[in-house]
Amino acid sequence: MKETSFLLLQAQLRALFPEEGLNQLALYEDQTEKLLIFSNRGLHVLEEDDLTKEPRNVYFTTESLKPFSLHQQSGVFELLIETLGGRTFTLAFPDQRDAHQTMQTLIELLA
């Protein structure tokens, strides 16, 4: 990640989470390169608008998230994050332990 991209992301995070410290967030990039930001408030997805190509923030409360699930496909462990609205985000891990540890971290953060 370029330094300017990192600084822009940091500014976006500070605007989204003015009350929380950035160390209270869990950030992951899913397989479609969307940035998933987990906090105790829920899930924020930073993605690009299809028409304008501008960044936008999509928010899902903790109540709108289905229970996480782990799957293995072609030697890759996938942590699926699904919403009640039918959106699915996939985090890929080469190691089962890393996938399970991430799932535990997210469960504790969202509780």
ZAKEZA-132861 format. One record per residue (C-alpha): residue in three letters; chain; x, y, z. Coordinates in nm, 4 decimals. Example, Ala and Ser with C-alpha at 12.3 -4.5 7.8 and 13.67 -1.06 7.14 Angstrom:
{"ALA","A",{1.2300,-0.4500,0.7800}}
{"SER","A",{1.3670,-0.1060,0.7140}}
//
This chain:
{"MET","A",{0.0000,0.0000,0.0000}}
{"LYS","A",{0.1382,0.3382,-0.0969}}
{"GLU","A",{0.1946,0.5949,0.1756}}
{"THR","A",{-0.0668,0.8324,0.0299}}
{"SER","A",{-0.3231,0.5504,0.0190}}
{"PHE","A",{-0.2444,0.4643,0.3792}}
{"LEU","A",{-0.2814,0.8255,0.4926}}
{"LEU","A",{-0.6108,0.8579,0.3038}}
{"LEU","A",{-0.7386,0.5381,0.4670}}
{"GLN","A",{-0.6299,0.6625,0.8091}}
{"ALA","A",{-0.8216,0.9881,0.7548}}
{"GLN","A",{-1.1332,0.7956,0.6479}}
{"LEU","A",{-1.1094,0.5744,0.9566}}
{"ARG","A",{-1.0727,0.8714,1.1900}}
{"ALA","A",{-1.3825,1.0291,1.0311}}
{"LEU","A",{-1.5840,0.7070,1.0656}}
{"PHE","A",{-1.4682,0.6306,1.4197}}
{"PRO","A",{-1.4038,0.9622,1.5965}}
{"GLU","A",{-1.4706,0.8181,1.9424}}
{"GLU","A",{-1.2787,0.4916,1.9122}}
{"GLY","A",{-0.9070,0.4498,1.8887}}
{"LEU","A",{-0.7924,0.2925,1.5654}}
{"ASN","A",{-0.6423,0.0080,1.7688}}
{"GLN","A",{-0.9996,-0.1014,1.8564}}
{"LEU","A",{-1.0723,-0.1925,1.4946}}
{"ALA","A",{-1.0060,-0.5060,1.2917}}
{"LEU","A",{-0.9337,-0.4432,0.9234}}
{"TYR","A",{-0.9349,-0.7100,0.6548}}
{"GLU","A",{-0.9466,-0.7124,0.2778}}
{"ASP","A",{-1.1861,-0.9632,0.1284}}
{"GLN","A",{-1.1327,-1.1606,-0.1917}}
{"THR","A",{-1.2920,-0.8847,-0.4015}}
{"GLU","A",{-1.0542,-0.6252,-0.2497}}
{"LYS","A",{-1.3209,-0.4523,-0.0412}}
{"LEU","A",{-1.1915,-0.3245,0.2905}}
{"LEU","A",{-1.3881,-0.4692,0.5831}}
{"ILE","A",{-1.3693,-0.2758,0.9092}}
{"PHE","A",{-1.5033,-0.4453,1.2198}}
{"SER","A",{-1.5758,-0.2544,1.5387}}
{"ASN","A",{-1.7986,-0.3117,1.8383}}
{"ARG","A",{-2.0700,-0.1247,1.6413}}
{"GLY","A",{-2.0717,-0.3690,1.3494}}
{"LEU","A",{-1.9186,-0.3993,1.0051}}
{"HIS","A",{-1.8235,-0.1121,0.7761}}
{"VAL","A",{-1.7351,-0.1942,0.4173}}
{"LEU","A",{-1.5338,0.0585,0.2202}}
{"GLU","A",{-1.6017,-0.0008,-0.1468}}
{"GLU","A",{-1.6038,0.1873,-0.4730}}
{"ASP","A",{-1.9358,0.3081,-0.6139}}
{"ASP","A",{-1.9975,0.1298,-0.9440}}
{"LEU","A",{-2.1136,0.4444,-1.1264}}
{"THR","A",{-1.9086,0.7285,-0.9811}}
{"LYS","A",{-1.6012,0.5258,-0.8770}}
{"GLU","A",{-1.6033,0.7291,-0.5545}}
{"PRO","A",{-1.5348,0.5496,-0.2249}}
{"ARG","A",{-1.8423,0.4800,-0.0147}}
{"ASN","A",{-1.9057,0.3315,0.3254}}
{"VAL","A",{-2.1685,0.0597,0.3691}}
{"TYR","A",{-2.2597,-0.0157,0.7309}}
{"PHE","A",{-2.4037,-0.3374,0.8767}}
{"THR","A",{-2.5073,-0.3526,1.2425}}
{"THR","A",{-2.4111,-0.6545,1.4493}}
{"GLU","A",{-2.7760,-0.7650,1.4401}}
{"SER","A",{-2.7693,-0.7770,1.0591}}
{"LEU","A",{-2.4751,-1.0207,1.0476}}
{"LYS","A",{-2.5316,-1.3952,1.0280}}
{"PRO","A",{-2.3073,-1.6307,1.2291}}
{"PHE","A",{-1.9646,-1.6689,1.0699}}
{"SER","A",{-1.8727,-1.9910,0.8949}}
{"LEU","A",{-1.5449,-2.1525,0.7910}}
{"HIS","A",{-1.5010,-2.3545,0.4730}}
{"GLN","A",{-1.2075,-2.5141,0.2970}}
{"GLN","A",{-1.1793,-2.4862,-0.0780}}
{"SER","A",{-0.8768,-2.5890,-0.2867}}
{"GLY","A",{-0.6471,-2.5843,0.0163}}
{"VAL","A",{-0.7580,-2.2357,0.1207}}
{"PHE","A",{-0.9595,-2.1722,0.4342}}
{"GLU","A",{-1.2395,-1.9225,0.3849}}
{"LEU","A",{-1.4124,-1.7263,0.6576}}
{"LEU","A",{-1.7553,-1.6234,0.5288}}
{"ILE","A",{-1.9215,-1.3099,0.6617}}
{"GLU","A",{-2.2846,-1.2937,0.5521}}
{"THR","A",{-2.5521,-1.0316,0.6095}}
{"LEU","A",{-2.9254,-1.0760,0.6432}}
{"GLY","A",{-2.9568,-0.8713,0.3235}}
{"GLY","A",{-2.7749,-1.1353,0.1222}}
{"ARG","A",{-2.4254,-0.9839,0.0960}}
{"THR","A",{-2.1350,-1.2240,0.1420}}
{"PHE","A",{-1.7741,-1.1303,0.2103}}
{"THR","A",{-1.4971,-1.3904,0.2032}}
{"LEU","A",{-1.1663,-1.3719,0.3881}}
{"ALA","A",{-0.9113,-1.6258,0.2620}}
{"PHE","A",{-0.6386,-1.7807,0.4772}}
{"PRO","A",{-0.3715,-2.0365,0.3863}}
{"ASP","A",{-0.3792,-2.1790,0.7402}}
{"GLN","A",{-0.6822,-2.3089,0.9316}}
{"ARG","A",{-0.5441,-2.1779,1.2603}}
{"ASP","A",{-0.5272,-1.8208,1.1220}}
{"ALA","A",{-0.8847,-1.8446,0.9935}}
{"HIS","A",{-1.0124,-1.9733,1.3274}}
{"GLN","A",{-0.8157,-1.7135,1.5235}}
{"THR","A",{-0.9590,-1.4343,1.3042}}
{"MET","A",{-1.3102,-1.5678,1.3559}}
{"GLN","A",{-1.2588,-1.5682,1.7349}}
{"THR","A",{-1.1222,-1.2135,1.7262}}
{"LEU","A",{-1.4228,-1.0893,1.5287}}
{"ILE","A",{-1.6708,-1.2674,1.7551}}
{"GLU","A",{-1.5131,-1.1053,2.0630}}
{"LEU","A",{-1.4995,-0.7626,1.8974}}
{"LEU","A",{-1.8633,-0.7710,1.7863}}
{"ALA","A",{-1.9951,-0.9082,2.1193}}
//
